[in-house]
Amino acid sequence: MNVGRPEADEIPPHFVAYVSKVTESDPVGVLTSQIDVTAGLLRGVSEADALKRYAPGKWSVKEVVGHLTDTERIMAYRALRIARGDETPLPGFDEKAYVPPAKFDARPLADLVADFRTVRNATLGLFKSFDADAWRRRGAASGKAISVRALGYMIPGHERHHVEILKARYGLK
């Protein structure tokens, strides 16, 4: 299904950069292909290297993976609520506050990657279930207007953003 690109008024300003990273017309196809690409990037990372940070105060590789998974869970939940016609404004979340209590560094990287795969598969199942009307529905999250389409593009764009950082700043190849 061609869901169409979201219009400017469907995308909260803080998501524009993520949505713009997805130039393809099929966000579900991008979500599908990213599973193996991102998991492959992380496959050769040792536990010691997964704890490294590129600068003081920055997340470790494990924390980046955990952040991707947490963010996808929240964005998929938002998409579900909006797609189902729930007009309740959805709260924001502070991604920086989620990382410390999650203790991602204490978990094996392989477990974090498996969790990412599980969440991605659930996201794919959800997005594949949407018809054209569901994709176009709009709601509010974090006090901003947003559509299911915008969320469908935001999730893979957010991942691309962090994969670029993992490559450029952490040296992953």
C-alpha angles and dihedrals in degrees: 000000000000103000094182127230116288117256119242092257091057094059123075110229093247090058099048094092092051094047090048091058089068107073095163119100095228114063091180090058090051091049089051095050094045095065095073096033095055094039088050091052090054097041097088097043114114122223089250093051091046088063094054122110123203091222138003112284094019124117123266120240088260091052091050090053091047090048091052090052095046092047092049091051091053095044092048090050089052090049091050093051094046095042090054091055097254105157095189109125108247121225125243124240134216105232091193091058092051096060104064098052091045091064092206091168090065092059126080112258090233089060092050091050091048089051090050090052092049093051092045092052090051090049090051092050090051097047093045088056094059120102123208093273093053092050091055097047117116134206141155129268127170088004092299134106113253137167134214087246091056090051090048090057096036096061097058091037091053089051092049089052092055095041088055089053092047089054099041102037105024096037097235115161 
